[in-house]
Amino acid sequence: MEGNARKVYEASLQNDKELTYEKFKEAMTSHFKETPPFATEFAKFSSAVQFEFENVKDFSIRVQGLSQKCLESDSENEKVSEGFKEKLLLSKFISGLKGNIRTQVLIADPSSFAEAVDFALRVERSFEVASPNVNVISQTDSNAVEGVKEGFTKTLDLVLKQLEHLNTRIDELDKQRDIPENNYTNQPPSQRRDRKPLKCFYCGRLGHIASECQRKRRDYQQGGQQNRFQSYNQRSFDRQIQKN
């Protein structure tokens, strides 16, 4: 044995005739045990506040544990009076409560820590009864959103169907306009209108327009509902080209 351990042994244990291994172990452990400074423990106690999702009971247990670490000592000279500890614990508990609960407890002016905890618990329960359940509100909002989405989907489907019907009607009118009159072939070449061959602006082939394009129909069926507005814009573009 050497160093500080030897010094401790020679100073307090060497002359103890009833020294045992257990007594020696306890003395050494107690002497060299690292304990946090009082200032550190007291700072934790004095800065304790109730967390947002911490209930009153859990906060009371936590702040009481912090007070025991910094206010209780094994040394007779450092022991704090029970009355002072009670007042300090009561003051810290009330000041650390959430604002809405703290106000009610301050008005009640409890005389002990246990009384303050009991009153704070009753205030907390009263707030829980008066406030609506958060989960119920969330479920209600979720149902409302689903209802709006369903209504919007139905309205969108109806509008798309109306656009399809309108596009079909416009295509039929375009076809009727493109049919030559009966006397067209009997007119002299100088009186005939110079017509450009029909060209599909979807696939680029001659002989048909985009509204009759088989490739476009296949792409439309594969693309689904998301291409309906694009199809409508394409047909509008085709009609403008044919007019020109």
C-alpha positions as CSV (number, residue, x, y, z in Angstrom):
1,M,0.0,0.0,0.0
2,E,1.4,3.4,-1.0
3,G,0.5,6.9,-1.9
4,N,-2.6,8.6,-0.5
5,A,-4.1,5.3,0.6
6,R,-1.1,4.6,2.9
7,K,-1.4,8.1,4.3
8,V,-5.1,7.6,5.1
9,Y,-4.3,4.2,6.7
10,E,-1.5,5.6,8.9
11,A,-3.6,8.6,9.9
12,S,-6.9,6.9,11.0
13,L,-6.7,3.2,10.7
14,Q,-3.3,2.0,11.8
15,N,-4.0,2.1,15.5
16,D,-7.5,0.5,15.3
17,K,-7.1,-2.9,16.9
18,E,-10.6,-3.9,15.8
19,L,-9.9,-3.1,12.1
20,T,-11.4,-5.6,9.7
21,Y,-11.3,-5.9,5.9
22,E,-14.9,-4.7,5.6
23,K,-14.2,-1.7,7.9
24,F,-11.0,-0.9,6.0
25,K,-12.8,-1.1,2.6
26,E,-15.6,1.1,3.8
27,A,-13.2,3.7,5.1
28,M,-11.2,3.8,1.9
29,T,-14.2,3.9,-0.3
30,S,-15.8,6.7,1.7
31,H,-12.6,8.8,1.7
32,F,-11.8,8.5,-2.0
33,K,-15.4,8.6,-3.3
34,E,-15.9,11.3,-5.8
35,T,-18.9,13.4,-5.0
36,P,-20.2,16.3,-7.2
37,P,-19.6,19.7,-5.7
38,F,-22.4,21.2,-3.7
39,A,-22.6,24.2,-6.1
40,T,-23.3,21.8,-9.1
41,E,-26.0,19.9,-7.3
42,F,-27.7,23.0,-5.9
43,A,-27.6,24.6,-9.4
44,K,-29.5,21.6,-10.8
45,F,-32.1,21.9,-8.0
46,S,-32.6,25.6,-8.2
47,S,-33.0,25.6,-12.0
48,A,-35.5,22.7,-12.2
49,V,-38.7,23.5,-14.0
50,Q,-41.6,21.4,-15.1
51,F,-41.2,20.2,-18.7
52,E,-43.9,20.7,-21.3
53,F,-45.0,17.1,-21.3
54,E,-44.2,16.3,-17.6
55,N,-47.0,15.9,-15.2
56,V,-47.1,17.3,-11.7
57,K,-46.4,14.0,-10.0
58,D,-43.3,13.3,-12.0
59,F,-42.0,16.8,-11.5
60,S,-42.6,16.6,-7.7
61,I,-40.5,13.4,-7.6
62,R,-37.7,14.8,-9.7
63,V,-37.4,18.1,-7.7
64,Q,-37.5,16.2,-4.4
65,G,-34.7,13.9,-5.6
66,L,-32.6,16.9,-6.6
67,S,-33.2,18.5,-3.2
68,Q,-32.0,15.4,-1.4
69,K,-28.7,15.3,-3.3
70,C,-27.8,18.9,-2.4
71,L,-29.4,19.5,1.0
72,E,-28.7,16.2,2.8
73,S,-25.2,15.5,4.2
74,D,-23.7,12.8,6.3
75,S,-21.7,15.4,8.3
76,E,-23.3,16.6,11.5
77,N,-21.8,20.1,11.0
78,E,-23.3,20.4,7.5
79,K,-26.8,19.1,8.1
80,V,-29.5,21.4,7.1
81,S,-32.5,21.9,9.4
82,E,-35.6,20.0,8.3
83,G,-37.7,23.2,8.4
84,F,-35.4,25.0,6.1
85,K,-35.3,22.1,3.6
86,E,-39.1,21.9,3.6
87,K,-39.5,25.6,2.9
88,L,-36.8,25.5,0.2
89,L,-38.4,22.5,-1.5
90,L,-41.8,24.0,-1.3
91,S,-40.6,27.3,-2.9
92,K,-38.7,25.5,-5.7
93,F,-41.6,23.2,-6.5
94,I,-44.1,26.0,-6.8
95,S,-41.8,28.3,-8.8
96,G,-41.0,25.5,-11.2
97,L,-44.6,24.6,-12.1
98,K,-46.1,25.5,-15.4
99,G,-47.6,28.9,-15.5
100,N,-51.3,28.0,-15.5
101,I,-50.9,25.6,-12.6
102,R,-48.4,27.8,-10.7
103,T,-50.9,30.7,-10.5
104,Q,-53.6,28.5,-8.9
105,V,-51.1,27.0,-6.4
106,L,-49.8,30.5,-5.4
107,I,-53.3,31.7,-4.7
108,A,-54.0,28.6,-2.5
109,D,-50.8,29.4,-0.6
110,P,-50.0,25.8,0.7
111,S,-48.0,25.5,3.9
112,S,-46.1,22.3,3.0
113,F,-44.6,20.5,0.1
114,A,-47.1,17.6,0.3
115,E,-50.0,20.0,0.4
116,A,-48.7,21.9,-2.6
117,V,-48.3,18.7,-4.6
118,D,-51.8,17.5,-3.7
119,F,-53.3,20.9,-4.7
120,A,-51.3,21.0,-8.0
121,L,-52.5,17.5,-8.9
122,R,-56.1,18.6,-8.5
123,V,-55.5,21.7,-10.6
124,E,-53.9,19.6,-13.3
125,R,-56.9,17.2,-13.3
126,S,-59.4,20.1,-13.6
127,F,-57.5,21.4,-16.6
128,E,-57.6,18.0,-18.2
129,V,-61.3,17.7,-17.8
130,A,-62.0,21.3,-19.1
131,S,-59.7,20.9,-22.1
132,P,-60.9,18.8,-25.1
133,N,-59.0,15.7,-25.9
134,V,-56.2,16.3,-28.4
135,N,-56.6,12.9,-30.1
136,V,-60.3,13.5,-30.7
137,I,-59.6,16.8,-32.3
138,S,-57.0,15.3,-34.6
139,Q,-59.3,12.5,-35.6
140,T,-62.1,15.1,-36.4
141,D,-59.7,17.2,-38.4
142,S,-58.6,14.1,-40.3
143,N,-62.2,13.1,-41.1
144,A,-62.9,16.7,-42.4
145,V,-59.9,16.6,-44.6
146,E,-60.9,13.3,-46.1
147,G,-64.4,14.6,-46.8
148,V,-63.0,17.6,-48.6
149,K,-60.6,15.5,-50.6
150,E,-63.5,13.1,-51.6
151,G,-65.7,16.0,-52.6
152,F,-62.9,17.6,-54.7
153,T,-62.2,14.3,-56.4
154,K,-65.8,13.9,-57.4
155,T,-66.0,17.5,-58.7
156,L,-62.8,17.1,-60.7
157,D,-64.1,13.9,-62.3
158,L,-67.4,15.6,-63.3
159,V,-65.4,18.5,-64.8
160,L,-63.2,16.2,-66.7
161,K,-66.2,14.3,-68.1
162,Q,-67.8,17.5,-69.3
163,L,-64.5,18.6,-71.0
164,E,-64.4,15.2,-72.7
165,H,-67.9,15.6,-74.0
166,L,-67.1,19.2,-75.2
167,N,-64.0,18.0,-76.9
168,T,-65.9,15.2,-78.7
169,R,-68.5,17.7,-79.9
170,I,-65.8,20.1,-81.2
171,D,-64.1,17.2,-83.0
172,E,-67.4,16.3,-84.7
173,L,-67.8,19.9,-85.9
174,D,-64.3,19.9,-87.2
175,K,-64.9,16.8,-89.2
176,Q,-68.0,18.2,-90.7
177,R,-66.2,21.4,-91.7
178,D,-63.5,19.3,-93.4
179,I,-66.0,17.4,-95.7
180,P,-65.8,18.8,-99.2
181,E,-69.1,20.0,-100.8
182,N,-70.7,17.9,-103.6
183,N,-69.7,20.3,-106.3
184,Y,-66.2,20.6,-105.2
185,T,-64.9,18.1,-107.7
186,N,-66.8,19.8,-110.5
187,Q,-65.3,23.2,-110.0
188,P,-62.5,24.3,-112.2
189,P,-59.0,23.9,-110.7
190,S,-58.7,27.7,-110.5
191,Q,-61.8,27.9,-108.2
192,R,-60.8,25.0,-105.9
193,R,-59.4,25.8,-102.5
194,D,-55.8,24.7,-102.0
195,R,-56.1,22.3,-99.1
196,K,-53.1,21.1,-97.3
197,P,-53.0,17.3,-96.6
198,L,-54.2,16.4,-93.1
199,K,-51.4,15.9,-90.7
200,C,-51.5,14.7,-87.1
201,F,-49.6,16.9,-84.8
202,Y,-49.4,14.2,-82.2
203,C,-47.6,11.4,-84.1
204,G,-46.5,13.5,-87.2
205,R,-48.2,11.2,-89.8
206,L,-50.4,12.3,-92.7
207,G,-54.0,11.3,-93.3
208,H,-55.6,12.1,-90.0
209,I,-55.7,14.6,-87.2
210,A,-54.7,14.3,-83.6
211,S,-58.3,13.6,-82.4
212,E,-58.3,10.5,-84.6
213,C,-54.8,9.3,-83.8
214,Q,-54.7,5.7,-82.6
215,R,-51.3,6.3,-81.0
216,K,-52.7,9.2,-79.0
217,R,-55.6,7.0,-77.8
218,R,-53.2,4.3,-76.6
219,D,-51.0,6.8,-74.8
220,Y,-54.1,8.4,-73.3
221,Q,-55.3,5.0,-72.0
222,Q,-51.9,4.3,-70.5
223,G,-51.4,7.7,-69.0
224,G,-54.8,7.8,-67.3
225,Q,-56.6,10.7,-65.9
226,Q,-53.5,12.9,-65.4
227,N,-53.2,13.4,-69.2
228,R,-56.8,14.6,-69.8
229,F,-55.9,18.3,-69.6
230,Q,-52.9,17.8,-71.8
231,S,-55.1,16.1,-74.4
232,Y,-57.5,19.0,-74.3
233,N,-54.8,21.5,-74.9
234,Q,-53.4,19.4,-77.8
235,R,-56.7,19.2,-79.6
236,S,-57.2,23.0,-79.2
237,F,-53.7,23.4,-80.8
238,D,-54.7,21.1,-83.7
239,R,-57.8,23.1,-84.4
240,Q,-55.8,26.3,-84.5
241,I,-53.4,24.8,-87.0
242,Q,-56.2,23.4,-89.3
243,K,-57.8,26.8,-89.3
244,N,-54.6,28.4,-90.5
